[in-house]
């Protein structure tokens, strides 16, 4: 049923004159159904002022100011009928309600030396619509794919799709990303293993369904995916400078004071030539003294600490020997991986897929200031980087560099929140 929503503003009672204090002449209570009950539009104020009068004048007159977005419930006082008029008494002042043909005339401060009169015309309520039978949704898009990948976004087109209540892959419900009348976007749910299931749309309180596919294979990826991560420089107070790859977790150096220090795979540090480095924990060595936790050095480290101090204080961190390889467009096997990563079509991430590739560098970096010659140690925006974590069973990870923020002044490079790299990360399950 269509609802009529009335927007209303305060009817301002003028208080400029003598009061009528003879309470004995006034009635109180509900007048019942009457000719003034309803909604009225003030003449000359459209669409600013509307007023709603209920059957009980002694209750409230409700008004609204469209410009000020102000709603007011104005309490009415006692009343008496005087011929064809209704007089409403409130706090010593009288307002007169009377009809002039089809218009309602209200005189505020009727008993005062100064009066204000407004004329109102009745607003007829809209006729209620007969409830119709909702149309069933239909699907007009092409046949549903025979194979999909967990986490993949699927778009369905059709009609009346807002009636859809859920999308099911077998008994597993998919996450709906967007639902509009002619478009439905949902994410393929995650399964423990690759499975073949029916896919259907459910509506009408679960009583009806549309089958998209009787047997769709959901491919389970052999890797974990963490998009759009951000690492800060070693003193960055906003973003962490250390990476736990299998959890997609960016952490600050503070984690090295906990039992989780073994989990860290690599760290970032901005060297004095202002290049942004990714370094193995073991390679970082004494430079851990420059990685701050909550604005200060890690406990036990000083500006003169050596690698031996780091190994003694944080042995579980120092023993992590992650290595890197910036994949090359000139190597056929490496380029195939680069293309799959960039096209979102990577289907395998395993040690076998990288067999024969020399993932051996303990650190890689960005360009230094004014440096233009690229070698195998330098990554840039768009680079695809493989890394191996022996402390986690020689598992392989992939990074795709999305952006690099390096300022070539020391204070900004080490401390500024814009000194970051962003990247997508994939890690072998």
PyMOL commands that set and color helices and strands:
alter all, ss='L'
color gray80, all
select helices_A, chain A and resi 23-25+161-163+245-247+253-257+261-263+281-290+307-313+315-318+332-343+352-354+390-392+410-415
alter helices_A, ss='H'
color red, helices_A
select strands_A, chain A and resi 38-42+50-53+60-65+70-75+78-82+85-90+93-100+103-108+116-123+138-139+147-149+153-159+164-169+172-173+175-179+183-187+195-203+208-219+223-232+242-244+249-251+266-270+276-280+292-293+296-297+323-326+363-365+384-389+395-404+420-428
alter strands_A, ss='S'
color yellow, strands_A
deselect
rebuild
show_as cartoon
